[in-house]
């Protein structure tokens, strides 16, 4: 595992060929905001994302298989411990599988303008952060690095992957969200929306990459949700809030981050993990090493 062929680097993850149809995915501590990667890292962020995904992969394995083989991998560089997934190589669907349970973000902006979400009419009079009548599958394209994903209709998704696979992806995504949202709600957290990555391994649909993490989802403390406003969230909100106070045009290079913003962002990620999983993050491999 110490001499792997590097395949890809994204905003957060690096991918390596582990041979025998396997990949090694390493979640870094890199942090992006407004599509710009910050110069500073958020300590242990990659470990939170890996621990979160490992929890959900196991908890939701009866809904759909996943690509995970192991998170305990021998002969790793010390800095990789606790932040790796050894996974089966999957043929990823060219569709982002987004599920929305609350009216927020870009969906709220569209509704406020046209009374629709993803082009489909919604009941009149809904407020920001309102719970939707039922969770909605709203697919998008996968944009190239530096570009933005584009919302597409379900019919467009059918054109990309075929009717049977599009319907299966929709149904799996909705059930993953439903199960995850119910679990989180019992622990005082609202999952407002999320994004799943699905692919094919040996002819079977699997969920891959990350699942219901603060990077792929909006987590809100249930006791702080007020209709008509955007609730605080368990993610990079302290970072975004700080950046919004600056005279920065949201293009590289990013401004330097003060230590208190770095620490408060780390705390949000760790708190979300511990509240939802009931596990002590300090026990995850590599933490505090």
Buried (B, 14 or more C-beta within 10 A) or exposed (E): BEEBEEEEEBEBBBBBBBEEEBBBBBBBBBBBBEEBBBEBBBBBBBBBBBBBBBBBBEBBEEBBBBBBBEBEBEEBEEEBBBBBBBBBBBEBBEBBBBBBBBBBBBBBEBBEEEEEBBEEEBEEEBEBBBBBEEBBBBBBBBEEEEEEBEBBEBEBBBEBBEEEBBBBBBEBBBBBBBBBBEBBEEEEBBBBBBBBBBBBBEEEBBBBBBBBBBBBBBBBBEEEBEEEEBBBBBBBBBBBEBBEEEEEEEEEEBEEBEEEBBEBBBEBBBBBBBBBBEEEBEEBBBBEE
